Amino acid sequence: MPIGLIALALGGFGIGLTEFVIMGLLPEVATDFRVSEASAGWFISGYALAVVVGALGLTAAVSRFQRKPVLAMLLVLFIAGNLLSAIAPDYWAMMAGRVVAALAHGAFFGIGAVVAAGMVAPTKKAAAIAIMFTGLTAANVLGVPLGTLLGQAAGWRSTFWAITGIGVLALAGILALVPKAGPGDNASGGLRSELRAFRSGQVWLSILVTILGYGGMFGAFTYIAFTLTEVSGFAASTVPWLLIVFGVGLFIGNTFGGRAADRDVDRTLLAVLSVLVVVLVTFALSAGNQVLTFASLLLLGGFGFATVPGLQMRVMKYAAKAPTLASGANIGAFNVGNALGAWLGGVTITAGLGYTSPIWAGAAITFLGLAVMAGAAARAKAVARRNSVPEATAATVASPTGEETEAAGSVKAEPADVGPVAVR
């Protein structure tokens, strides 16, 4: 694999650390700024909302520019946001730093996925995207626990200083290791060309699968600490270590999910989502058993994140010649799914359904995602048959403008459906 993928992964590591490490530092941050826990929680919610804005608005704004300089600019924005967080004199300055850093999040992963896919052979595109997302999984496995320990030992600001340093290293890596020119570094045809990708019904279906499939997993995970302590009977002191088990699952799922998606995107997503539904239902039924809960955490992380490379690859595949904005939109969709899952899980708890209810809600959301994915896959096969393209050998898809072009990410791709958008 090209060494430039390591630079992209390092950027993903820093961004993932920025997003998640604040969860373990909220008590210290709230105390320092003399605000309530709920007010400090807006550092998480505000970040998530800004990710969606950046994934769409910022990606659209830079669509005319070459991707390598854009990635470098996004990391400069990321560095500035974390530096502001590290020196923030008050609550609103800290919020501004969080928003600035978050604006870079969605655009970096969206554009970075296109760059990563362009650095390798067509049969290794999903695996390349998975390598970039390895940085995000590593942030959960190692970065968050270590960042939390650093913040508790040396003050929460020290963690943001460390993240700022990681951003500087990632910027240097992008500048030095990502190729200056090549298939993954060309600018797109501009905003109008990028918007034409959304004429594909398969792009919209893929985004909907992202919202539902990933949202179900995240909804179950959001309230996992309550499930572990109140249902499974674990001591609160063991929760951080149990979350590392979940993080190990993320790492394994990301790696093998990317490899499988390179062989067949649709079959991989159908299989992984099906197993994820089973894992969630099993977890909800067995949460009172600590051994089964331990196994469920590993499997939840594994099959939950195994969807990510395939979901990202599918959107890029059907966006064809203008994948940048669609890729960014799908990163935003992951965060919409996060918000949906967390909201629905909170509703079930408020309704008095207990601390396994978010897991049941997650299973229901994921099942809907599986149903949408099954419909999307069937529709793609129907289009392939209408165009007399053998399913096992089809290697081209229709671009958003109706032209034939090589399918990104799979040598078994079906033609994209460019008819009226079927999802409202």
Residue pairs with C-beta under 8 A, 6 or more apart in sequence:
1 120
1 124
1 127
1 128
1 131
2 119
2 120
2 128
2 179
3 177
4 119
4 174
4 177
4 178
4 179
5 116
5 119
5 128
5 131
5 132
6 131
6 173
6 177
7 170
7 173
7 174
7 176
7 177
7 178
8 71
8 112
8 115
8 116
8 131
8 132
8 135
8 174
8 178
9 131
9 132
9 133
9 134
9 135
9 138
10 135
10 166
10 169
10 170
10 173
11 71
11 75
11 78
11 108
11 112
11 135
11 167
11 170
11 171
11 173
11 174
12 108
12 109
12 112
12 132
12 133
12 134
12 135
12 136
12 139
13 135
13 136
13 138
13 139
13 143
13 166
13 170
14 78
14 135
14 139
14 163
14 166
14 167
14 170
15 78
15 101
15 104
15 105
15 108
15 109
15 135
15 136
15 139
16 135
16 136
16 137
16 138
16 139
16 140
16 143
17 139
17 143
17 144
17 147
17 163
17 166
18 47
18 78
18 81
18 82
18 101
18 102
18 105
18 163
19 47
19 51
19 102
19 105
19 139
20 139
20 140
20 143
20 144
21 139
21 143
21 144
21 147
21 148
21 151
21 159
21 163
22 29
22 43
22 44
22 47
22 98
23 44
23 144
24 144
24 145
24 147
24 148
24 151
24 240
25 147
25 148
25 151
25 152
25 156
25 159
26 37
26 40
26 41
26 43
26 44
27 37
28 151
28 152
28 155
28 156
29 40
29 43
29 94
29 156
30 36
30 37
30 39
30 40
32 156
33 40
33 90
33 91
33 94
35 91
39 91
42 95
43 94
43 95
43 98
46 95
46 98
46 99
46 102
47 98
47 99
47 101
47 102
47 105
48 102
48 335
48 338
48 339
49 102
50 98
50 99
50 102
50 103
50 105
51 102
51 103
51 105
51 106
51 331
51 332
51 335
52 106
52 332
52 335
52 336
53 103
53 106
54 102
54 103
54 104
54 105
54 106
54 107
55 105
55 106
55 107
55 109
55 110
55 328
55 329
55 331
55 332
55 335
56 106
56 325
56 328
56 329
56 332
58 74
58 103
58 104
58 106
58 107
58 328
59 106
59 107
59 110
59 111
59 324
59 325
59 327
59 328
59 329
60 191
60 194
60 325
60 328
62 70
62 73
62 107
62 111
63 187
63 188
63 190
63 191
63 193
63 194
63 324
63 325
64 187
64 188
64 190
64 191
65 187
66 185
66 186
66 187
67 111
67 114
67 115
67 184
67 185
67 186
67 187
67 324
68 115
68 174
68 178
68 179
68 180
68 185
70 107
70 111
71 108
71 111
71 112
71 115
71 174
71 178
72 171
72 174
72 175
74 104
74 107
74 108
74 111
75 104
75 108
75 167
75 170
75 171
75 174
76 171
77 100
77 101
77 103
77 104
78 101
78 104
78 105
78 108
78 167
79 164
79 167
79 168
79 171
80 100
80 101
81 97
81 98
81 99
81 100
81 101
81 102
81 103
81 104
82 97
82 101
82 160
82 163
82 164
82 167
83 97
83 160
83 164
84 93
84 94
84 96
84 97
84 100
85 94
85 97
85 98
85 101
85 157
85 160
86 97
86 157
86 160
86 161
86 164
87 157
88 94
88 96
88 97
97 160
105 331
106 328
106 331
106 332
106 335
107 328
107 331
109 132
109 133
109 136
109 328
109 331
110 324
110 325
110 327
110 328
110 329
110 330
110 331
111 324
111 327
111 328
112 132
113 129
113 132
113 312
113 316
113 327
113 331
114 184
114 316
114 323
114 324
114 327
115 178
115 184
115 185
116 125
116 128
116 129
116 131
116 132
116 184
117 125
117 126
117 128
117 129
117 184
117 313
117 316
117 408
117 409
118 182
118 183
118 184
118 185
118 186
119 128
119 178
119 179
119 182
119 183
119 184
120 127
120 128
122 406
122 407
122 408
122 409
122 411
123 262
123 411
124 262
125 262
125 313
125 316
125 408
125 409
126 257
126 258
126 259
126 261
126 262
126 265
126 309
126 310
126 312
126 313
126 409
126 410
127 258
127 259
127 262
127 309
128 258
129 258
129 309
129 312
129 313
130 254
130 255
130 257
130 258
130 259
130 308
130 309
131 258
133 254
133 258
133 305
133 308
133 309
133 312
134 251
134 254
134 255
136 254
137 247
137 250
137 251
137 254
137 305
138 251
140 243
140 246
140 247
140 250
141 244
141 247
141 248
141 250
141 251
142 247
144 243
144 247
145 240
145 243
145 244
147 159
147 162
147 163
148 159
148 240
150 158
150 159
150 162
151 157
151 158
151 159
178 185
179 185
188 194
188 322
188 323
188 324
188 325
189 321
189 322
191 325
193 321
193 322
194 322
194 324
194 325
194 326
195 322
195 325
196 322
196 400
196 401
197 203
197 318
197 319
197 320
197 322
197 323
197 325
197 326
197 400
198 204
198 325
198 326
198 329
198 400
198 421
199 400
199 418
199 421
200 318
200 319
200 320
200 400
200 416
200 417
200 418
200 421
201 379
201 417
201 418
201 419
201 420
201 421
201 422
201 423
202 314
202 318
202 376
202 379
202 380
202 416
202 417
203 315
203 318
203 319
203 326
203 416
204 421
204 422
204 423
205 372
205 373
205 375
205 376
205 379
205 422
205 423
206 311
206 314
206 315
206 318
206 330
206 376
207 315
207 329
207 330
207 333
208 333
208 369
208 372
208 423
209 269
209 273
209 311
209 314
209 369
209 372
209 373
209 376
210 311
210 315
210 330
210 333
210 334
210 337
211 333
211 334
211 336
211 337
211 340
211 369
212 337
212 340
212 365
212 366
212 368
212 369
212 372
213 269
213 273
213 276
213 307
213 311
213 337
213 366
213 369
213 370
213 373
214 304
214 307
214 308
214 311
214 333
214 334
214 337
214 338
214 369
215 336
215 337
215 338
215 339
215 340
215 341
215 362
215 365
215 369
216 276
216 280
216 337
216 341
216 361
216 362
216 363
216 364
216 365
216 366
216 367
216 368
216 369
217 276
217 280
217 300
217 304
217 305
217 307
217 341
217 362
217 366
218 304
218 337
218 338
218 341
218 342
218 362
219 340
219 341
219 342
219 344
219 345
219 358
219 361
219 362
219 365
220 280
220 283
220 300
220 341
220 345
220 358
220 359
220 361
220 362
220 363
221 246
221 300
221 304
221 362
222 338
222 341
222 342
222 345
222 346
222 358
223 345
223 346
223 349
223 355
223 358
224 243
224 246
224 297
225 236
225 239
226 349
226 355
227 287
227 355
227 356
227 358
227 359
228 234
228 238
228 239
228 242
228 293
229 235
229 236
229 239
230 355
231 287
231 288
231 354
231 355
231 356
232 287
232 288
232 289
232 290
232 293
233 288
233 290
234 242
234 290
234 293
242 294
242 297
243 297
245 294
245 297
245 298
245 301
246 297
246 298
246 300
246 301
247 301
248 298
248 301
249 297
249 298
249 299
249 300
249 301
249 302
249 303
249 304
249 305
250 301
250 302
250 304
250 305
252 301
252 302
253 301
253 302
253 303
253 304
253 305
253 306
254 305
254 306
254 308
254 309
256 306
257 268
257 272
257 305
257 306
257 307
257 308
257 309
257 310
258 309
258 310
260 268
260 271
260 272
260 306
260 310
261 268
261 269
261 309
261 310
261 313
261 409
261 410
262 409
262 410
263 410
263 412
264 410
264 412
265 310
265 313
265 314
265 317
265 409
265 410
265 413
266 314
266 373
266 376
266 377
266 380
267 377
268 306
268 310
269 307
269 310
269 311
269 314
269 373
269 377
270 370
270 373
270 374
270 377
272 303
272 306
272 307
272 310
273 307
273 366
273 369
273 370
273 373
274 370
275 303
276 300
276 303
276 304
276 307
276 366
277 363
277 366
277 367
277 370
279 296
279 299
279 300
279 303
280 300
280 359
280 360
280 362
280 363
280 366
281 360
281 363
282 292
282 296
283 292
283 293
283 296
283 299
283 300
283 359
284 356
284 359
284 360
284 363
286 292
286 293
286 296
287 293
287 296
287 355
287 356
287 359
308 334
311 330
312 327
312 330
312 331
313 408
313 409
313 410
314 409
315 323
315 326
315 327
315 329
315 330
316 323
316 326
316 327
316 408
316 409
317 397
317 407
317 408
317 409
317 410
317 413
317 416
318 326
318 397
318 416
319 325
319 326
319 327
319 400
320 397
320 398
320 399
320 400
320 405
320 407
320 408
320 416
321 399
321 400
321 401
321 403
321 405
322 399
322 400
323 408
340 365
341 358
341 361
341 362
341 365
344 358
344 361
344 365
345 357
345 358
345 361
345 362
346 358
347 361
348 357
348 358
348 360
348 361
349 355
349 357
349 358
351 357
353 360
379 417
379 422
380 414
380 415
380 416
380 417
381 391
381 414
383 414
383 415
383 416
383 417
384 390
384 391
384 394
384 414
384 415
385 391
387 415
389 396
389 414
389 415
391 412
391 414
392 412
393 412
394 407
394 412
394 413
394 414
394 415
395 406
395 407
395 411
395 412
395 413
396 404
396 405
396 406
396 407
396 413
396 415
397 404
397 405
397 406
397 407
397 413
397 414
397 415
397 416
398 404
398 405
398 415
398 416
398 418
399 405
399 416
400 416
400 418
402 418
407 413
